[in-house]
C-alpha cells in the first residue's frame, strides 16, 4: 500500500501540556518550552531559562513531541539557574 508523505506532513498532531496548577492546554507536537512561555506572556518568555518536562530538566528550546507535564523555570528559580550553568544547559543563552 502506498501512502503519500505530503499528506502526513500536513497533519498537525496536538499534544496535551499539563501545568503545575493542573491546567491543561493543547499545543502542536514539537512545541518548545519557550513557545509555551510565549503563549502565556511575552514577559515570561523573556525570563524563561529551562523547564522540567515529565520530571526531567529540559532546555527551553528543546521540542516536546508527546503529552507532558511541564514546569517553566526563570531567573528567579534556583532550578533554572542551576540548569543553565551546568555543562548540558544553555550557558550560551545570551547569544541566542
C-alpha positions as CSV (number, residue, x, y, z in Angstrom):
1,X,0.0,0.0,0.0
2,X,1.3,3.5,-0.9
3,X,0.9,6.5,1.4
4,X,1.6,10.0,0.2
5,X,4.1,11.6,2.6
6,X,2.8,15.0,1.7
7,X,-0.5,14.1,3.3
8,X,1.1,13.2,6.6
9,X,3.5,16.2,6.7
10,X,0.4,18.5,6.7
11,X,-1.3,16.9,9.7
12,X,-0.9,18.8,12.9
13,X,-0.6,16.4,15.8
14,X,-1.9,18.1,19.0
15,X,-0.5,17.2,22.4
16,X,-1.7,18.0,25.9
17,X,0.6,20.1,28.2
18,X,-0.3,20.0,31.9
19,X,0.9,22.8,34.1
20,X,1.7,22.6,37.9
21,X,-1.7,24.1,38.7
22,X,-3.5,21.3,36.9
23,X,-4.4,23.4,33.9
24,X,-4.1,21.6,30.5
25,X,-3.6,23.3,27.2
26,X,-3.2,21.8,23.7
27,X,-0.2,22.6,21.5
28,X,1.2,21.2,18.3
29,X,3.7,18.4,18.7
30,X,7.2,19.8,18.5
31,X,6.4,22.8,20.7
32,X,9.2,24.1,22.9
33,X,9.1,25.3,26.5
34,X,9.9,28.7,25.0
35,X,6.9,28.6,22.7
36,X,4.7,27.6,25.6
37,X,6.1,30.5,27.6
38,X,5.4,32.9,24.7
39,X,1.8,31.6,24.5
40,X,1.3,32.6,28.2
41,X,3.1,36.0,28.1
42,X,6.0,37.8,26.4
43,X,7.4,38.7,29.9
44,X,7.5,35.0,30.9
45,X,9.2,34.2,27.5
46,X,11.9,36.8,28.2
47,X,12.7,35.3,31.5
48,X,12.3,31.5,31.0
49,X,15.6,29.6,31.2
50,X,14.5,26.0,31.2
51,X,11.7,23.6,32.1
52,X,11.0,20.3,33.8
53,X,9.2,18.1,31.4
54,X,7.8,14.9,32.9
55,X,10.2,15.2,35.7
56,X,13.3,15.7,33.5
57,X,15.2,19.1,33.2
58,X,14.8,20.3,29.7
59,X,16.4,23.1,27.6
60,X,13.9,25.9,26.8
61,X,14.5,25.3,23.0
62,X,14.1,21.5,23.0
63,X,10.9,20.2,21.3
64,X,8.2,18.3,23.2
65,X,6.6,15.6,21.0
66,X,4.2,13.9,23.3
67,X,1.7,14.8,26.1
68,X,3.7,16.1,29.1
69,X,3.6,17.7,32.5
70,X,5.7,20.9,32.5
71,X,7.1,23.4,34.9
72,X,8.8,26.5,33.5
73,X,11.8,28.0,35.3
74,X,13.0,31.6,35.2
75,X,16.0,33.5,36.6
76,X,14.0,33.6,39.9
77,X,14.1,29.8,40.2
78,X,17.3,28.1,41.6
79,X,16.5,25.1,39.3
80,X,16.5,27.3,36.2
81,X,19.8,28.9,37.1
82,X,21.5,25.6,38.1
83,X,20.4,24.0,34.8
84,X,21.7,26.9,32.6
85,X,25.1,26.9,34.5
86,X,25.5,23.1,34.0
87,X,27.5,21.7,31.1
88,X,24.3,20.3,29.5
89,X,22.4,23.6,30.0
90,X,22.4,26.6,27.7
91,X,25.2,28.6,29.2
92,X,25.4,30.5,25.9
93,X,21.7,31.6,26.2
94,X,22.6,35.3,25.9
95,X,23.9,34.6,22.4
96,X,20.6,33.1,21.3
